[in-house]
Amino acid sequence: MSYTIDIGAAPANAECAQLGQTPDFERVNRFEIDAYRIAIIAIHGLPPEGCRFTSKPNQHDFGTYRTLVLQIDNENDTAVSAYAEAVEDGLDNWHDAGMAPPIDYDGVVARIPRPQLDEVVIGALLTTRPAADGRFAIPHFETLHNNLAAAFPECAESAQARLSRLVDNPGEAHS
């Protein structure tokens, strides 16, 4: 039997788009959910076969808002059950996933500083990257970095290319 686990629209302790208050709510809500999926993947890796992330529309008096859900297609698979149990409570904060909040809120106004999701992933990869000696500044960063690199290999290549350019041209970071 197929069922879903509703994970929410953003980490529990993070600011998030407010239906009926945030201008351009639908766009901001969708972006936030996509970023939240990336954050969950950073911590827990890609979902195993038999489950997948989707977004779910929820009706409210003020309109429709979306939440991130884990769609379970094979509840008898032990890997699916373990993954579902790991992600069901969501996250507390964006930084738990090595990410800056993807949206800045100034009152009710939402500003998306990196409007491409690839840039959100690349930012997290650069934040969690190992030092030149291969060691991670924080041990948990190794898991985050490896999960993101495995899930988003093109972003990992782009992050590495940016680092290489900065090493070759150190003044470029300040230009």
SULWOGI-V702768 format. One record per residue. RES is the residue in one letter. SS is DSSP state (hx for helix, st for strand, lp for the rest). PHI is phi in whole degrees, -180 to 180 (999 if undefined). OMEGA is omega in whole degrees, -180 to 180 (none if undefined). Layout:
BEGIN
res = <RES:RES>
ss = <SS:SS>
phi = <PHI:PHI>
omega = <OMEGA:OMEGA>
END
This chain:
BEGIN
res = <M:S:Y:T:I:D:I:G:A:A:P:A:N:A:E:C:A:Q:L:G:Q:T:P:D:F:E:R:V:N:R:F:E:I:D:A:Y:R:I:A:I:I:A:I:H:G:L:P:P:E:G:C:R:F:T:S:K:P:N:Q:H:D:F:G:T:Y:R:T:L:V:L:Q:I:D:N:E:N:D:T:A:V:S:A:Y:A:E:A:V:E:D:G:L:D:N:W:H:D:A:G:M:A:P:P:I:D:Y:D:G:V:V:A:R:I:P:R:P:Q:L:D:E:V:V:I:G:A:L:L:T:T:R:P:A:A:D:G:R:F:A:I:P:H:F:E:T:L:H:N:N:L:A:A:A:F:P:E:C:A:E:S:A:Q:A:R:L:S:R:L:V:D:N:P:G:E:A:H:S>
ss = <lp:lp:st:st:st:st:st:st:lp:lp:lp:lp:lp:lp:lp:lp:lp:lp:lp:lp:lp:lp:lp:lp:hx:hx:hx:hx:hx:hx:hx:hx:hx:hx:hx:hx:hx:hx:hx:hx:hx:hx:hx:hx:lp:lp:lp:lp:lp:lp:st:st:st:st:st:st:st:st:st:st:lp:lp:st:st:st:st:st:st:st:st:st:st:lp:lp:lp:lp:lp:hx:hx:hx:hx:hx:hx:hx:hx:hx:hx:lp:lp:lp:lp:lp:lp:hx:hx:hx:hx:lp:lp:lp:lp:lp:lp:st:st:st:lp:lp:st:st:st:lp:lp:lp:lp:lp:hx:hx:hx:hx:hx:hx:hx:hx:hx:hx:hx:hx:lp:lp:lp:lp:lp:lp:lp:lp:lp:lp:hx:hx:hx:hx:hx:hx:hx:hx:hx:hx:hx:hx:hx:lp:hx:hx:hx:hx:hx:hx:hx:hx:hx:hx:hx:hx:hx:hx:hx:hx:lp:hx:hx:hx:hx:hx:lp>
phi = <999:-90:-154:-123:-116:-83:-96:114:-99:-166:-54:-55:-100:-102:-66:-150:-59:-115:-59:87:-126:-76:-60:57:-53:-58:-65:-66:-60:-64:-63:-62:-67:-63:-67:-64:-59:-62:-64:-63:-64:-58:-82:-110:81:-66:-65:-71:-58:112:-154:-160:-87:-143:-114:-119:-77:-126:-84:-141:-55:-89:141:-113:-123:-116:-130:-81:-129:-101:-87:-100:-105:-134:-71:-86:-80:-66:-67:-66:-61:-65:-65:-60:-64:-68:-97:-60:-89:67:-120:-88:-144:-63:-67:-59:-102:74:-117:-77:-55:-74:-133:-97:-111:-117:70:-94:-80:-105:-123:-103:-67:-124:-72:-99:-61:-58:-68:-65:-64:-61:-59:-67:-63:-69:-65:-96:-65:-76:-72:-58:-85:90:-89:-98:-59:-127:-52:-63:-60:-61:-63:-59:-62:-66:-64:-66:-63:-70:-80:-133:-61:-67:-67:-64:-65:-64:-63:-66:-64:-63:-63:-62:-63:-67:-68:-73:-134:-58:-72:-64:-65:-104:-82>
omega = <180:175:-179:171:-180:-176:179:-176:-178:176:-172:-176:-178:170:178:180:-179:179:180:-180:-176:175:-179:-174:-174:-180:-178:180:180:179:-179:179:177:178:179:176:178:-180:178:178:178:-177:-171:-177:178:176:177:176:-178:173:-178:176:172:173:-176:175:178:-179:179:178:-177:-179:-178:172:-178:174:176:177:171:179:-179:179:-177:-175:-179:179:-177:178:178:179:180:180:180:179:-178:-173:-170:180:179:-178:175:-174:176:-175:174:180:-180:-175:167:175:-176:-179:175:179:175:-170:179:-178:180:177:180:-175:178:-171:175:-179:176:180:175:179:-179:177:178:178:179:178:-174:-174:176:174:-179:180:177:-180:-180:-178:177:-176:-180:179:-180:178:-179:-177:-178:179:179:-180:179:-177:-175:-174:179:177:178:177:179:178:180:178:177:179:179:178:-179:178:-180:-178:-174:179:-178:-179:-177:-178:none>
END
